[in-house]
Amino acid sequence: MTFYHHSPSTNRASIKRLGLRLDRSQIEGQAISLTSISTFTKGFDTWAVDVRCMELEEDFQQPEDPNETWYLAYQDIAPSRLRLLAQ
């Protein structure tokens, strides 16, 4: 199963090297946001994330697109699970 993560293109080198990492500077409330829909926005990269065997929590905040679902990952996501779609 694949979900998507959008990040500023300035983070590309770090994500390729380290993957998606939780913000360790925060004590609580840290999560990586993933979405069911890939979108392409100037200045942002779209990463396909292989979420097989990952524990995710559905984020029930109302998305702008009714066909879109958001999820939260509470663990780092290794580079081997990521594929850059848009640059």
DAURKA-V157277 format. One record per residue. RES is the residue in one letter. PHI is phi as a letter, one per 20 degrees, with the letter a starting at -180 (* if undefined). BURIAL is 1 if it has 9 or more other C-alpha atoms within 8 Angstrom, else 0. D_CENTER is the distance of its C-alpha to the mean C-alpha in Angstrom with 2 decimals. Layout:
res: [RES/RES]
phi: [PHI/PHI]
burial: [BURIAL/BURIAL]
d_center: [D_CENTER/D_CENTER]
This chain:
res: [M/T/F/Y/H/H/S/P/S/T/N/R/A/S/I/K/R/L/G/L/R/L/D/R/S/Q/I/E/G/Q/A/I/S/L/T/S/I/S/T/F/T/K/G/F/D/T/W/A/V/D/V/R/C/M/E/L/E/E/D/F/Q/Q/P/E/D/P/N/E/T/W/Y/L/A/Y/Q/D/I/A/P/S/R/L/R/L/L/A/Q]
phi: [*/c/c/c/c/d/b/g/g/f/e/g/f/f/f/f/e/d/n/e/c/f/f/f/f/e/f/b/m/e/b/d/e/c/c/e/c/e/c/c/c/g/n/c/e/d/d/e/d/f/d/g/m/d/e/c/d/f/e/e/f/f/f/f/d/f/e/d/c/d/c/c/d/d/c/f/d/f/g/f/e/d/b/f/e/c/c]
burial: [0/1/1/1/1/0/1/1/1/0/0/1/0/0/1/0/0/1/1/1/1/1/0/0/0/0/0/0/0/1/1/1/1/1/1/1/0/1/0/0/0/0/0/1/1/1/1/1/1/1/1/0/0/0/0/0/0/0/0/0/0/0/0/0/0/0/0/1/1/1/1/1/1/1/0/1/1/1/1/0/1/1/0/1/0/0/0]
d_center: [13.43/10.44/7.47/5.39/2.87/6.00/7.76/11.56/13.34/15.13/12.35/12.60/15.31/13.86/10.57/13.02/15.26/13.41/9.91/7.18/9.73/10.70/13.06/16.30/18.44/17.86/19.96/18.19/15.58/12.67/9.38/5.63/4.85/4.06/7.08/10.05/11.06/10.42/12.13/13.66/14.66/17.00/15.83/12.09/10.45/8.51/6.92/7.95/6.87/10.17/10.06/13.86/15.55/12.65/13.49/11.35/12.83/13.04/12.73/16.10/16.09/17.48/15.23/17.12/17.20/18.95/17.57/13.92/12.48/9.67/8.73/8.38/8.19/11.08/11.22/10.18/8.59/11.37/11.69/13.63/10.79/9.22/11.09/11.29/12.38/13.51/15.16]
